Amino acid sequence: MALEVLEALDSARTQWYHVTAIVIAGMGFFTDAYDLFCITTVSKLLGRLYYFDPSKGKPGKLPPIVNNFVTGVALVGTLCGQL
């Protein structure tokens, strides 16, 4: 039975529905990868904004536990989105 379904898909003509499905799947992959790619930049910016100490003169940095939490939340969000 499963082979019949695959054969039907192989012999079907390409329709607008197929193009739409490919674009939607591609955009989902793009946004997911973009989120995981930019989370390190976002964590650095959060450190500069919220953990800046004017007396030191250096840009701020997130504490390791907060940085790990921010990165972990992004990964958990990706996992929930996949499920």
ZASEKE-777582 format. One record per atom (N, C-alpha, C, O): residue number from 0; residue in three letters; chain; atom name; x, y, z. Coordinates in nm, 2 decimals. Layout:
# residues N
kevex|drenti|dodo|tivex|c1|c2|c3
NUM|ALA|A|CA|X|Y|Z
...
END
This chain:
# residues 83
kevex|drenti|dodo|tivex|c1|c2|c3
0|MET|A|N|0.08|-0.12|0.00
0|MET|A|CA|0.00|0.00|0.00
0|MET|A|C|0.09|0.13|0.00
0|MET|A|O|0.06|0.22|-0.07
1|ALA|A|N|0.19|0.13|0.08
1|ALA|A|CA|0.28|0.24|0.09
1|ALA|A|C|0.35|0.27|-0.05
1|ALA|A|O|0.37|0.38|-0.09
2|LEU|A|N|0.38|0.16|-0.12
2|LEU|A|CA|0.45|0.17|-0.25
2|LEU|A|C|0.35|0.23|-0.35
2|LEU|A|O|0.39|0.31|-0.44
3|GLU|A|N|0.22|0.21|-0.34
3|GLU|A|CA|0.13|0.27|-0.43
3|GLU|A|C|0.12|0.42|-0.41
3|GLU|A|O|0.11|0.49|-0.51
4|VAL|A|N|0.13|0.46|-0.29
4|VAL|A|CA|0.12|0.60|-0.26
4|VAL|A|C|0.25|0.67|-0.32
4|VAL|A|O|0.24|0.78|-0.38
5|LEU|A|N|0.36|0.61|-0.30
5|LEU|A|CA|0.49|0.67|-0.35
5|LEU|A|C|0.48|0.67|-0.50
5|LEU|A|O|0.53|0.77|-0.56
6|GLU|A|N|0.43|0.57|-0.57
6|GLU|A|CA|0.42|0.56|-0.71
6|GLU|A|C|0.33|0.67|-0.76
6|GLU|A|O|0.35|0.73|-0.87
7|ALA|A|N|0.22|0.69|-0.69
7|ALA|A|CA|0.12|0.80|-0.73
7|ALA|A|C|0.19|0.94|-0.72
7|ALA|A|O|0.17|1.02|-0.80
8|LEU|A|N|0.27|0.96|-0.62
8|LEU|A|CA|0.34|1.08|-0.60
8|LEU|A|C|0.45|1.10|-0.71
8|LEU|A|O|0.46|1.21|-0.76
9|ASP|A|N|0.51|0.99|-0.75
9|ASP|A|CA|0.61|1.00|-0.85
9|ASP|A|C|0.55|1.03|-0.99
9|ASP|A|O|0.61|1.10|-1.07
10|SER|A|N|0.43|0.98|-1.01
10|SER|A|CA|0.37|1.00|-1.14
10|SER|A|C|0.28|1.12|-1.15
10|SER|A|O|0.24|1.16|-1.26
11|ALA|A|N|0.26|1.19|-1.04
11|ALA|A|CA|0.17|1.31|-1.04
11|ALA|A|C|0.25|1.43|-1.11
11|ALA|A|O|0.37|1.44|-1.10
12|ARG|A|N|0.17|1.51|-1.18
12|ARG|A|CA|0.22|1.62|-1.25
12|ARG|A|C|0.25|1.73|-1.14
12|ARG|A|O|0.18|1.74|-1.04
13|THR|A|N|0.35|1.81|-1.16
13|THR|A|CA|0.38|1.92|-1.07
13|THR|A|C|0.27|2.03|-1.08
13|THR|A|O|0.24|2.08|-1.19
14|GLN|A|N|0.21|2.06|-0.96
14|GLN|A|CA|0.10|2.16|-0.96
14|GLN|A|C|0.15|2.27|-0.87
14|GLN|A|O|0.25|2.27|-0.80
15|TRP|A|N|0.06|2.38|-0.86
15|TRP|A|CA|0.09|2.49|-0.78
15|TRP|A|C|0.10|2.45|-0.63
15|TRP|A|O|0.18|2.52|-0.56
16|TYR|A|N|0.02|2.35|-0.59
16|TYR|A|CA|0.03|2.31|-0.45
16|TYR|A|C|0.17|2.26|-0.42
16|TYR|A|O|0.22|2.28|-0.31
17|HIS|A|N|0.23|2.19|-0.51
17|HIS|A|CA|0.37|2.14|-0.48
17|HIS|A|C|0.47|2.26|-0.46
17|HIS|A|O|0.55|2.25|-0.37
18|VAL|A|N|0.46|2.36|-0.55
18|VAL|A|CA|0.54|2.48|-0.53
18|VAL|A|C|0.52|2.55|-0.40
18|VAL|A|O|0.61|2.59|-0.33
19|THR|A|N|0.39|2.56|-0.36
19|THR|A|CA|0.36|2.62|-0.24
19|THR|A|C|0.41|2.55|-0.12
19|THR|A|O|0.47|2.61|-0.03
20|ALA|A|N|0.40|2.41|-0.12
20|ALA|A|CA|0.45|2.33|-0.01
20|ALA|A|C|0.61|2.34|0.00
20|ALA|A|O|0.66|2.35|0.11
21|ILE|A|N|0.67|2.35|-0.12
21|ILE|A|CA|0.82|2.36|-0.11
21|ILE|A|C|0.86|2.50|-0.06
21|ILE|A|O|0.96|2.51|0.02
22|VAL|A|N|0.79|2.60|-0.10
22|VAL|A|CA|0.83|2.74|-0.05
22|VAL|A|C|0.80|2.75|0.10
22|VAL|A|O|0.88|2.80|0.18
23|ILE|A|N|0.69|2.69|0.15
23|ILE|A|CA|0.66|2.70|0.29
23|ILE|A|C|0.76|2.62|0.37
23|ILE|A|O|0.80|2.67|0.48
24|ALA|A|N|0.79|2.50|0.33
24|ALA|A|CA|0.89|2.42|0.40
24|ALA|A|C|1.03|2.49|0.40
24|ALA|A|O|1.10|2.49|0.50
25|GLY|A|N|1.07|2.55|0.29
25|GLY|A|CA|1.19|2.62|0.28
25|GLY|A|C|1.20|2.75|0.37
25|GLY|A|O|1.30|2.77|0.43
26|MET|A|N|1.09|2.82|0.38
26|MET|A|CA|1.09|2.94|0.47
26|MET|A|C|1.09|2.89|0.61
26|MET|A|O|1.15|2.96|0.70
27|GLY|A|N|1.03|2.78|0.65
27|GLY|A|CA|1.04|2.73|0.78
27|GLY|A|C|1.18|2.70|0.82
27|GLY|A|O|1.23|2.73|0.93
28|PHE|A|N|1.25|2.63|0.73
28|PHE|A|CA|1.39|2.59|0.75
28|PHE|A|C|1.47|2.72|0.77
28|PHE|A|O|1.56|2.72|0.85
29|PHE|A|N|1.45|2.82|0.68
29|PHE|A|CA|1.53|2.94|0.68
29|PHE|A|C|1.51|3.01|0.81
29|PHE|A|O|1.61|3.05|0.88
30|THR|A|N|1.39|3.03|0.86
30|THR|A|CA|1.36|3.11|0.98
30|THR|A|C|1.42|3.03|1.10
30|THR|A|O|1.47|3.09|1.20
31|ASP|A|N|1.41|2.90|1.10
31|ASP|A|CA|1.46|2.82|1.21
31|ASP|A|C|1.62|2.83|1.22
31|ASP|A|O|1.67|2.85|1.33
32|ALA|A|N|1.68|2.82|1.10
32|ALA|A|CA|1.83|2.83|1.10
32|ALA|A|C|1.87|2.97|1.14
32|ALA|A|O|1.97|2.99|1.20
33|TYR|A|N|1.80|3.07|1.09
33|TYR|A|CA|1.83|3.21|1.12
33|TYR|A|C|1.82|3.24|1.27
33|TYR|A|O|1.91|3.30|1.33
34|ASP|A|N|1.72|3.18|1.34
34|ASP|A|CA|1.71|3.20|1.48
34|ASP|A|C|1.83|3.14|1.55
34|ASP|A|O|1.88|3.20|1.64
35|LEU|A|N|1.86|3.02|1.52
35|LEU|A|CA|1.98|2.95|1.58
35|LEU|A|C|2.11|3.02|1.55
35|LEU|A|O|2.20|3.02|1.63
36|PHE|A|N|2.12|3.08|1.43
36|PHE|A|CA|2.24|3.14|1.39
36|PHE|A|C|2.26|3.28|1.47
36|PHE|A|O|2.37|3.31|1.50
37|CYS|A|N|2.16|3.35|1.49
37|CYS|A|CA|2.17|3.49|1.54
37|CYS|A|C|2.16|3.49|1.69
37|CYS|A|O|2.17|3.60|1.75
38|ILE|A|N|2.13|3.38|1.76
38|ILE|A|CA|2.11|3.39|1.91
38|ILE|A|C|2.24|3.43|1.98
38|ILE|A|O|2.24|3.49|2.08
39|THR|A|N|2.36|3.40|1.92
39|THR|A|CA|2.48|3.44|1.99
39|THR|A|C|2.50|3.59|1.98
39|THR|A|O|2.55|3.66|2.07
40|THR|A|N|2.47|3.65|1.86
40|THR|A|CA|2.47|3.79|1.85
40|THR|A|C|2.38|3.86|1.94
40|THR|A|O|2.41|3.97|2.00
41|VAL|A|N|2.26|3.81|1.95
41|VAL|A|CA|2.16|3.87|2.04
41|VAL|A|C|2.20|3.86|2.19
41|VAL|A|O|2.19|3.96|2.26
42|SER|A|N|2.27|3.75|2.23
42|SER|A|CA|2.31|3.74|2.37
42|SER|A|C|2.43|3.84|2.39
42|SER|A|O|2.44|3.90|2.50
43|LYS|A|N|2.51|3.87|2.29
43|LYS|A|CA|2.62|3.97|2.31
43|LYS|A|C|2.55|4.11|2.32
43|LYS|A|O|2.60|4.19|2.40
44|LEU|A|N|2.45|4.14|2.24
44|LEU|A|CA|2.39|4.27|2.25
44|LEU|A|C|2.31|4.29|2.38
44|LEU|A|O|2.31|4.39|2.44
45|LEU|A|N|2.25|4.18|2.43
45|LEU|A|CA|2.19|4.19|2.56
45|LEU|A|C|2.29|4.22|2.67
45|LEU|A|O|2.26|4.30|2.76
46|GLY|A|N|2.40|4.16|2.66
46|GLY|A|CA|2.51|4.19|2.76
46|GLY|A|C|2.55|4.33|2.75
46|GLY|A|O|2.57|4.40|2.86
47|ARG|A|N|2.57|4.39|2.64
47|ARG|A|CA|2.61|4.52|2.62
47|ARG|A|C|2.51|4.62|2.67
47|ARG|A|O|2.54|4.73|2.72
48|LEU|A|N|2.38|4.59|2.65
48|LEU|A|CA|2.27|4.68|2.69
48|LEU|A|C|2.24|4.67|2.84
48|LEU|A|O|2.23|4.78|2.91
49|TYR|A|N|2.24|4.55|2.90
49|TYR|A|CA|2.18|4.54|3.03
49|TYR|A|C|2.29|4.51|3.14
49|TYR|A|O|2.26|4.52|3.26
50|TYR|A|N|2.41|4.48|3.10
50|TYR|A|CA|2.52|4.45|3.20
50|TYR|A|C|2.64|4.54|3.18
50|TYR|A|O|2.75|4.50|3.20
51|PHE|A|N|2.61|4.67|3.14
51|PHE|A|CA|2.72|4.76|3.12
51|PHE|A|C|2.75|4.83|3.25
51|PHE|A|O|2.66|4.88|3.32
52|ASP|A|N|2.88|4.84|3.28
52|ASP|A|CA|2.93|4.91|3.40
52|ASP|A|C|3.01|5.03|3.36
52|ASP|A|O|3.12|5.01|3.30
53|PRO|A|N|2.96|5.15|3.37
53|PRO|A|CA|3.03|5.27|3.32
53|PRO|A|C|3.17|5.28|3.39
53|PRO|A|O|3.26|5.35|3.33
54|SER|A|N|3.19|5.23|3.51
54|SER|A|CA|3.32|5.25|3.58
54|SER|A|C|3.43|5.17|3.51
54|SER|A|O|3.55|5.21|3.52
55|LYS|A|N|3.40|5.06|3.45
55|LYS|A|CA|3.50|4.98|3.38
55|LYS|A|C|3.54|5.03|3.25
55|LYS|A|O|3.65|5.01|3.21
56|GLY|A|N|3.45|5.09|3.17
56|GLY|A|CA|3.48|5.14|3.04
56|GLY|A|C|3.48|5.03|2.93
56|GLY|A|O|3.50|5.06|2.82
57|LYS|A|N|3.45|4.91|2.97
57|LYS|A|CA|3.44|4.80|2.87
57|LYS|A|C|3.30|4.77|2.84
57|LYS|A|O|3.21|4.80|2.92
58|PRO|A|N|3.27|4.71|2.73
58|PRO|A|CA|3.13|4.67|2.70
58|PRO|A|C|3.09|4.56|2.80
58|PRO|A|O|3.17|4.48|2.84
59|GLY|A|N|2.96|4.56|2.83
59|GLY|A|CA|2.91|4.46|2.92
59|GLY|A|C|2.90|4.32|2.86
59|GLY|A|O|2.91|4.31|2.74
60|LYS|A|N|2.89|4.22|2.95
60|LYS|A|CA|2.89|4.09|2.91
60|LYS|A|C|2.79|4.01|2.99
60|LYS|A|O|2.78|4.03|3.11
61|LEU|A|N|2.71|3.92|2.93
61|LEU|A|CA|2.61|3.84|3.01
61|LEU|A|C|2.68|3.75|3.10
61|LEU|A|O|2.79|3.69|3.06
62|PRO|A|N|2.63|3.73|3.22
62|PRO|A|CA|2.69|3.63|3.30
62|PRO|A|C|2.67|3.49|3.24
62|PRO|A|O|2.57|3.47|3.16
63|PRO|A|N|2.76|3.40|3.26
63|PRO|A|CA|2.75|3.27|3.19
63|PRO|A|C|2.61|3.20|3.21
63|PRO|A|O|2.56|3.13|3.12
64|ILE|A|N|2.56|3.20|3.33
64|ILE|A|CA|2.43|3.13|3.36
64|ILE|A|C|2.32|3.20|3.27
64|ILE|A|O|2.23|3.13|3.22
65|VAL|A|N|2.32|3.33|3.26
65|VAL|A|CA|2.22|3.40|3.18
65|VAL|A|C|2.24|3.37|3.03
65|VAL|A|O|2.14|3.35|2.96
66|ASN|A|N|2.36|3.37|2.99
66|ASN|A|CA|2.39|3.34|2.85
66|ASN|A|C|2.35|3.20|2.81
66|ASN|A|O|2.29|3.18|2.71
67|ASN|A|N|2.37|3.10|2.90
67|ASN|A|CA|2.33|2.97|2.88
67|ASN|A|C|2.18|2.95|2.88
67|ASN|A|O|2.12|2.88|2.80
68|PHE|A|N|2.11|3.03|2.96
68|PHE|A|CA|1.97|3.02|2.97
68|PHE|A|C|1.91|3.08|2.84
68|PHE|A|O|1.81|3.02|2.78
69|VAL|A|N|1.96|3.19|2.79
69|VAL|A|CA|1.91|3.25|2.67
69|VAL|A|C|1.93|3.16|2.55
69|VAL|A|O|1.84|3.14|2.47
70|THR|A|N|2.05|3.10|2.54
70|THR|A|CA|2.07|3.00|2.43
70|THR|A|C|1.99|2.88|2.44
70|THR|A|O|1.93|2.83|2.35
71|GLY|A|N|1.97|2.83|2.57
71|GLY|A|CA|1.89|2.71|2.59
71|GLY|A|C|1.74|2.73|2.56
71|GLY|A|O|1.68|2.64|2.50
72|VAL|A|N|1.69|2.85|2.59
72|VAL|A|CA|1.55|2.88|2.55
72|VAL|A|C|1.53|2.88|2.40
72|VAL|A|O|1.43|2.84|2.35
73|ALA|A|N|1.63|2.93|2.33
73|ALA|A|CA|1.62|2.92|2.18
73|ALA|A|C|1.62|2.78|2.13
73|ALA|A|O|1.54|2.75|2.04
74|LEU|A|N|1.70|2.69|2.19
74|LEU|A|CA|1.70|2.55|2.15
74|LEU|A|C|1.57|2.48|2.19
74|LEU|A|O|1.52|2.40|2.11
75|VAL|A|N|1.52|2.51|2.31
75|VAL|A|CA|1.39|2.45|2.35
75|VAL|A|C|1.28|2.50|2.26
75|VAL|A|O|1.19|2.42|2.23
76|GLY|A|N|1.28|2.63|2.22
76|GLY|A|CA|1.18|2.68|2.13
76|GLY|A|C|1.18|2.61|2.00
76|GLY|A|O|1.08|2.58|1.94
77|THR|A|N|1.30|2.58|1.95
77|THR|A|CA|1.31|2.51|1.82
77|THR|A|C|1.26|2.37|1.83
77|THR|A|O|1.19|2.32|1.74
78|LEU|A|N|1.29|2.30|1.95
78|LEU|A|CA|1.24|2.17|1.97
78|LEU|A|C|1.09|2.17|1.98
78|LEU|A|O|1.02|2.08|1.92
79|CYS|A|N|1.03|2.26|2.05
79|CYS|A|CA|0.88|2.27|2.06
79|CYS|A|C|0.82|2.30|1.92
79|CYS|A|O|0.71|2.24|1.89
80|GLY|A|N|0.88|2.38|1.84
80|GLY|A|CA|0.83|2.41|1.71
80|GLY|A|C|0.83|2.29|1.62
80|GLY|A|O|0.75|2.27|1.53
81|GLN|A|N|0.94|2.21|1.63
81|GLN|A|CA|0.94|2.09|1.55
81|GLN|A|C|0.84|1.98|1.59
81|GLN|A|O|0.79|1.91|1.51
82|LEU|A|N|0.81|1.98|1.72
82|LEU|A|CA|0.71|1.88|1.76
82|LEU|A|C|0.57|1.92|1.72
82|LEU|A|O|0.48|1.85|1.75
END
